[in-house]
């Protein structure tokens, strides 16, 4: 249960707030971690652009 809580906090701090936190950015874009663990940012056109998961390691 504690592990699930910690994972939830990490997902919120990385993907939800709209702020660039720590190492959760790629070329100036805020990174998000999807439900299945994919690492992406939202492009200026609104599309999800996926990047290598190694860029989201600090978001977990």
MMTF fields as JSON, N, C-alpha, C and O atoms, coordinates in Angstrom:
{
  "mmtfVersion": "1.0.0",
  "mmtfProducer": "UNKNOWN",
  "numBonds": 239,
  "numAtoms": 240,
  "numGroups": 60,
  "numChains": 1,
  "numModels": 1,
  "chainsPerModel": [1],
  "groupsPerChain": [60],
  "chainIdList": ["A"],
  "bondAtomList": [4, 2, 8, 6, 12, 10, 16, 14, 20, 18, 24, 22, 28, 26, 32, 30, 36, 34, 40, 38, 44, 42, 48, 46, 52, 50, 56, 54, 60, 58, 64, 62, 68, 66, 72, 70, 76, 74, 80, 78, 84, 82, 88, 86, 92, 90, 96, 94, 100, 98, 104, 102, 108, 106, 112, 110, 116, 114, 120, 118, 124, 122, 128, 126, 132, 130, 136, 134, 140, 138, 144, 142, 148, 146, 152, 150, 156, 154, 160, 158, 164, 162, 168, 166, 172, 170, 176, 174, 180, 178, 184, 182, 188, 186, 192, 190, 196, 194, 200, 198, 204, 202, 208, 206, 212, 210, 216, 214, 220, 218, 224, 222, 228, 226, 232, 230, 236, 234],
  "bondOrderList": [1, 1, 1, 1, 1, 1, 1, 1, 1, 1, 1, 1, 1, 1, 1, 1, 1, 1, 1, 1, 1, 1, 1, 1, 1, 1, 1, 1, 1, 1, 1, 1, 1, 1, 1, 1, 1, 1, 1, 1, 1, 1, 1, 1, 1, 1, 1, 1, 1, 1, 1, 1, 1, 1, 1, 1, 1, 1, 1],
  "groupList": [{"groupName": "UNK", "atomNameList": ["N", "CA", "C", "O"], "elementList": ["N", "C", "C", "O"], "formalChargeList": [0, 0, 0, 0], "bondAtomList": [1, 0, 2, 1, 3, 2], "bondOrderList": [1, 1, 2], "singleLetterCode": "X", "chemCompType": "L-PEPTIDE LINKING"}],
  "groupTypeList": [0, 0, 0, 0, 0, 0, 0, 0, 0, 0, 0, 0, 0, 0, 0, 0, 0, 0, 0, 0, 0, 0, 0, 0, 0, 0, 0, 0, 0, 0, 0, 0, 0, 0, 0, 0, 0, 0, 0, 0, 0, 0, 0, 0, 0, 0, 0, 0, 0, 0, 0, 0, 0, 0, 0, 0, 0, 0, 0, 0],
  "groupIdList": [1, 2, 3, 4, 5, 6, 7, 8, 9, 10, 11, 12, 13, 14, 15, 16, 17, 18, 19, 20, 21, 22, 23, 24, 25, 26, 27, 28, 29, 30, 31, 32, 33, 34, 35, 36, 37, 38, 39, 40, 41, 42, 43, 44, 45, 46, 47, 48, 49, 50, 51, 52, 53, 54, 55, 56, 57, 58, 59, 60],
  "secStructList": [7, 2, 2, 2, 2, 2, 2, 2, 2, 2, 2, 2, 2, 2, 2, 6, 1, 1, 1, 7, 7, 6, 6, 7, 3, 3, 6, 6, 3, 3, 7, 3, 3, 7, 6, 6, 1, 7, 3, 3, 3, 3, 7, 6, 6, 1, 7, 3, 3, 3, 3, 7, 4, 4, 4, 4, 4, 4, 4, 7],
  "xCoordList": [0.82, 0.0, 0.87, 0.568, 1.918, 2.818, 3.479, 3.67, 3.829, 4.462, 3.508, 3.919, 2.248, 1.264, 1.102, 0.979, 1.102, 0.997, 2.2, 2.034, 3.403, 4.62, 4.609, 5.021, 4.149, 4.073, 3.078, 3.328, 1.962, 0.957, 1.497, 1.247, 2.234, 2.834, 3.84, 3.861, 4.67, 5.669, 4.999, 5.461, 3.926, 3.235, 2.612, 2.641, 2.05, 1.438, 2.491, 2.296, 3.613, 4.628, 5.314, 5.806, 5.357, 6.014, 5.075, 5.442, 3.894, 3.069, 1.943, 1.428, 1.534, 0.285, 0.34, -0.528, 1.312, 1.231, 1.548, 1.219, 2.168, 2.512, 3.814, 4.223, 4.47, 5.741, 6.875, 6.715, 8.011, 9.179, 9.812, 10.431, 9.663, 10.214, 11.447, 11.412, 12.523, 13.746, 14.183, 14.335, 14.39, 14.845, 13.712, 13.931, 12.521, 11.362, 11.062, 9.924, 12.097, 11.888, 12.793, 13.806, 12.397, 13.14, 13.072, 11.988, 14.206, 14.27, 13.301, 12.662, 13.2, 12.349, 10.878, 10.077, 10.514, 9.117, 8.942, 9.814, 7.83, 7.542, 7.206, 6.366, 7.865, 7.624, 6.481, 6.251, 5.776, 4.678, 4.918, 5.512, 4.448, 4.529, 3.112, 2.25, 2.868, 1.542, 1.192, 2.026, -0.046, -0.548, 0.247, 0.396, 0.76, 1.52, 3.022, 3.801, 3.442, 4.853, 5.564, 6.775, 4.848, 5.464, 5.853, 5.194, 6.907, 7.436, 7.195, 7.645, 6.49, 6.15, 6.032, 5.968, 6.006, 5.653, 4.576, 4.386, 3.878, 2.821, 3.408, 3.92, 3.328, 3.888, 3.015, 1.913, 3.517, 2.771, 1.458, 0.526, 1.384, 0.147, -0.8, -1.876, -0.397, -1.254, -1.083, -1.823, -0.121, 0.121, 1.103, 1.973, 0.959, 1.92, 3.128, 2.999, 4.289, 5.549, 6.332, 6.781, 6.492, 7.152, 8.665, 9.206, 9.339, 10.798, 11.23, 10.407, 12.508, 13.056, 12.734, 12.805, 12.382, 12.002, 13.111, 12.842, 14.35, 15.456, 15.315, 15.847, 14.614, 14.431, 13.431, 13.385, 12.635, 11.638, 12.068, 11.277, 13.269, 13.721, 13.574, 13.238, 13.814, 13.723, 12.284, 12.028, 11.347, 9.936, 9.22, 8.128, 9.812, 9.133, 9.215, 8.69],
  "yCoordList": [-1.185, 0.0, 1.256, 2.219, 1.25, 2.406, 2.606, 3.741, 1.516, 1.614, 2.269, 3.142, 1.863, 2.458, 3.951, 4.743, 4.331, 5.739, 6.515, 7.601, 5.968, 6.629, 6.763, 7.796, 5.743, 5.801, 6.877, 7.609, 6.968, 7.99, 9.388, 10.26, 9.621, 10.932, 11.264, 12.394, 10.313, 10.552, 10.887, 11.779, 10.197, 10.459, 11.842, 12.531, 12.256, 13.573, 14.66, 15.651, 14.489, 15.533, 15.65, 16.724, 14.58, 14.646, 15.122, 15.985, 14.589, 14.818, 15.804, 16.275, 16.142, 16.85, 18.344, 19.026, 18.892, 20.27, 21.321, 22.488, 20.966, 21.956, 22.679, 23.546, 22.34, 22.982, 22.03, 20.811, 22.588, 21.764, 21.372, 22.203, 20.119, 19.68, 18.827, 17.862, 19.188, 18.404, 17.992, 18.833, 16.685, 16.182, 15.683, 14.858, 16.166, 15.688, 16.586, 17.007, 16.87, 17.675, 17.163, 16.509, 17.48, 17.062, 18.216, 18.571, 18.802, 19.953, 21.062, 21.687, 21.296, 22.367, 22.012, 22.847, 20.797, 20.354, 19.506, 18.704, 19.678, 18.879, 17.448, 17.22, 16.496, 15.083, 14.544, 14.98, 13.59, 12.915, 11.411, 10.93, 10.68, 9.222, 8.705, 8.98, 7.953, 7.421, 6.254, 5.761, 5.816, 4.714, 3.43, 2.648, 3.21, 1.986, 2.206, 1.318, 3.376, 3.644, 4.353, 4.558, 4.736, 5.475, 6.875, 7.471, 7.395, 8.714, 9.639, 9.353, 10.743, 11.615, 13.066, 13.361, 13.959, 15.358, 15.717, 15.017, 16.799, 17.242, 18.313, 19.33, 18.072, 19.013, 20.262, 20.308, 21.26, 22.505, 22.288, 23.081, 21.208, 20.898, 20.023, 19.656, 19.687, 18.913, 17.414, 16.674, 16.947, 15.508, 15.025, 15.776, 13.772, 13.158, 12.736, 11.99, 13.21, 12.844, 11.985, 12.473, 10.716, 9.787, 9.877, 10.02, 9.79, 9.791, 8.547, 7.866, 8.261, 7.102, 7.193, 8.268, 6.061, 6.019, 6.491, 6.885, 6.455, 6.872, 8.329, 8.717, 9.138, 10.539, 10.731, 11.795, 9.708, 9.797, 9.071, 8.944, 8.609, 7.852, 8.663, 8.104, 9.958, 10.768, 11.133, 11.744, 10.774, 11.099, 10.033, 10.282, 8.866, 7.784, 7.944, 7.112],
  "zCoordList": [0.0, 0.0, 0.0, -0.704, 0.765, 0.801, -0.556, -0.992, -1.221, -2.534, -3.526, -4.29, -3.527, -4.427, -4.153, -5.087, -2.902, -2.532, -3.072, -3.628, -2.915, -3.394, -4.909, -5.438, -5.613, -7.068, -7.501, -8.459, -6.803, -7.114, -6.93, -7.762, -5.858, -5.612, -6.704, -7.19, -7.1, -8.14, -9.463, -10.174, -9.809, -11.073, -11.077, -12.097, -9.953, -9.879, -9.972, -10.677, -9.267, -9.265, -10.62, -10.965, -11.391, -12.693, -13.779, -14.575, -13.828, -14.991, -14.853, -15.867, -13.651, -13.552, -13.42, -13.964, -12.729, -12.307, -13.334, -13.124, -14.431, -15.428, -15.138, -15.91, -14.043, -13.744, -14.086, -14.026, -14.442, -14.735, -13.412, -12.748, -13.027, -11.754, -11.99, -12.754, -11.335, -11.361, -12.747, -13.633, -12.941, -14.218, -15.095, -15.983, -14.862, -15.614, -16.804, -17.013, -17.577, -18.783, -19.889, -19.644, -21.111, -22.292, -23.276, -23.74, -23.597, -24.497, -24.084, -24.93, -22.783, -22.281, -22.149, -21.729, -22.497, -22.397, -21.143, -20.809, -20.453, -19.271, -19.678, -20.549, -19.046, -19.349, -18.509, -17.381, -19.084, -18.415, -18.516, -19.48, -17.51, -17.523, -17.676, -16.841, -18.746, -19.014, -18.125, -17.366, -18.223, -17.391, -17.578, -16.64, -18.787, -19.064, -18.952, -19.298, -18.473, -18.249, -19.375, -19.301, -20.417, -21.521, -21.089, -20.237, -21.665, -21.331, -22.519, -23.629, -22.294, -23.405, -22.961, -21.768, -23.931, -23.702, -24.708, -25.702, -24.451, -25.352, -26.261, -25.792, -27.572, -28.55, -28.647, -28.101, -29.342, -29.507, -30.256, -30.123, -31.044, -31.765, -30.942, -31.414, -29.702, -28.809, -28.888, -28.239, -29.671, -29.81, -28.754, -28.314, -28.352, -27.443, -28.261, -29.232, -27.873, -28.52, -27.533, -26.496, -27.857, -26.942, -27.07, -28.167, -25.921, -25.849, -25.086, -24.474, -25.126, -24.423, -22.928, -22.332, -22.34, -20.925, -19.992, -18.857, -20.461, -19.589, -19.162, -18.122, -19.939, -19.592, -18.459, -17.841, -18.189, -17.111, -15.844, -14.909, -15.799, -14.612, -13.337, -12.293, -13.394, -12.179, -11.851, -10.813, -12.706, -12.467, -11.64, -11.13, -11.503, -10.795, -9.318, -8.577]
}
